[in-house]
């Protein structure tokens, strides 16, 4: 499993986990990327994991894992499903799929970049659109995302076009 951050790291490369001291020594942005990569490489596209399993596998604190899982869910990189088990409701997480194709487009006002990519989880394919905004240091931050299953894509486009015609032209 991959736990380190870096452009030339691959998923199947095995490296050691950072110690708490090493993790604290990283700059906040690097620490966030490290934790998110650690979570992503802990999760699987085929198997669901409960929060307690993710905490056990990563060795990180619950608040840290929860914070970064929420960010990964909001950017459509991780899928969250809540299930009722007896009297308890438990959240399960899994990777949304591997990215098969990616393109980026700048908006006309140059404030946002939109990334379009195809997610393939083996059983089905989806298109994901992420909105990214650059901070004062030109670092992109994902502000939101939407994922549409290929089966629903044509009807989604039709509805989006109709909605846009009603609200944008007014």
C-alpha positions in Angstrom: 0.0 0.0 0.0 1.1 3.6 -0.6 1.2 5.9 2.3 3.6 8.6 1.1 2.8 11.7 -0.8 4.6 12.4 -4.1 4.2 12.6 -7.8 6.2 9.5 -8.6 4.7 7.3 -5.9 2.5 4.4 -7.1 -0.3 2.6 -5.3 1.5 -0.7 -5.1 4.7 0.8 -3.6 5.1 -0.2 0.0 6.6 2.5 2.3 6.5 3.1 6.0 4.0 5.3 7.7 5.2 8.6 9.0 5.6 8.9 12.8 3.4 11.4 14.6 6.4 13.7 14.9 7.2 13.5 11.2 3.5 14.1 10.4 3.4 17.1 12.7 6.6 18.4 11.0 4.9 18.7 7.6 3.4 21.9 6.5 -0.4 22.0 6.8 -1.1 21.5 3.1 1.4 18.6 2.9 -0.1 17.0 6.0 -3.6 17.2 4.5 -2.4 15.6 1.3 -0.6 12.9 3.2 -3.6 12.0 5.3 -6.0 12.1 2.3 -3.6 9.9 0.3 -3.3 7.5 3.2 -7.1 7.2 3.5 -7.5 6.8 -0.3 -4.9 4.1 -0.4 -6.4 2.3 2.6 -9.8 2.2 1.0 -10.9 -0.1 -1.8 -13.3 0.3 -4.7 -15.0 -3.1 -4.0 -15.1 -3.3 -0.2 -16.8 -1.0 2.3 -15.0 0.0 5.4 -16.4 1.3 8.7 -14.8 4.3 10.3 -13.3 2.2 13.1 -11.6 0.0 10.4 -10.1 3.0 8.7 -8.9 4.4 12.0 -7.3 1.0 12.8 -5.6 0.7 9.4 -4.2 4.2 9.4 -3.4 4.7 13.1 -4.7 8.2 13.0 -7.2 9.8 15.4 -10.9 9.8 14.8 -11.3 13.6 14.3 -8.5 13.6 11.8 -10.0 10.7 9.8 -13.5 12.2 10.0 -12.4 15.6 8.8 -10.5 14.2 5.8 -13.2 11.6 4.9 -15.8 14.4 4.9 -13.5 16.4 2.4 -13.0 13.3 0.2 -16.8 12.6 0.2 -17.6 16.2 -0.7 -15.2 16.0 -3.6 -16.6 12.7 -4.8 -13.4 10.7 -4.3 -15.0 8.6 -1.6 -18.5 7.2 -1.4 -20.3 7.1 2.0 -23.2 4.9 2.8 -25.0 4.8 6.1 -26.5 1.5 7.2 -28.8 0.6 10.1 -27.2 -2.2 12.2 -29.5 -3.0 15.0 -30.1 0.3 16.9 -27.0 1.9 15.5 -26.5 3.7 12.2 -23.0 3.1 10.9 -21.3 4.9 8.0 -19.3 2.8 5.5 -16.8 4.2 3.0 -15.2 3.1 -0.2 -13.3 4.6 -3.1 -15.5 5.9 -5.9 -13.4 4.3 -8.5 -10.3 4.8 -10.6 -9.9 7.7 -12.9 -9.9 6.6 -16.5 -10.0 9.9 -18.4 -9.4 13.5 -17.3 -9.8 16.9 -18.9 -9.7 20.4 -17.4 -11.5 23.6 -18.6 -11.1 27.1 -17.3 -14.4 29.1 -16.8 -14.9 32.2 -18.8 -14.4 34.5 -15.8 -11.1 32.6 -15.0 -12.1 32.2 -11.3 -12.8 28.5 -11.5 -11.3 25.5 -13.2 -13.6 22.5 -13.9 -12.1 19.0 -14.0 -14.0 16.4 -15.9 -13.1 12.8 -15.4 -14.5 9.3 -15.8 -14.7 7.1 -12.7 -14.7 3.3 -13.2 -15.5 1.1 -10.3 -15.6 -2.1 -12.3 -19.4 -2.5 -12.2 -20.4 0.9 -13.6 -18.9 4.1 -14.9 -19.7 7.7 -13.9 -18.6 11.2 -15.0 -17.4 13.5 -12.2 -17.1 17.2 -12.5 -15.1 19.1 -9.8 -15.0 22.8 -9.4 -11.6 24.1 -8.3 -10.6 27.6 -7.2 -7.0 28.8 -6.9 -5.9 30.4 -3.6 -3.6 33.4 -3.4 -0.6 31.1 -4.0 -2.2 29.6 -7.1 -2.8 26.3 -5.4 -6.1 24.7 -6.6 -8.7 23.7 -4.0 -11.7 21.6 -4.8 -14.8 23.5 -3.8 -17.5 21.0 -4.9 -18.2 18.1 -7.2 -21.0 16.2 -8.8 -20.9 12.6 -10.1 -23.4 11.3 -12.6 -23.7 7.6 -13.6 -23.4 7.0 -17.3 -26.9 5.5 -17.4 -28.3 8.8 -16.2 -26.0 11.2 -18.1 -28.3 12.0 -21.1 -31.3 12.7 -19.0 -29.2 14.8 -16.6 -27.9 16.9 -19.5 -31.4 17.4 -20.8 -32.7 18.5 -17.4 -29.7 20.7 -16.8 -30.1 22.4 -20.2 -33.9 23.0 -19.6 -33.2 24.3 -16.1 -30.4 26.6 -17.4 -32.7 28.0 -20.1 -35.3 28.8 -17.4 -33.0 30.5 -15.0 -30.0 31.9 -16.9 -31.9 33.8 -19.6 -34.1 35.7 -17.1 
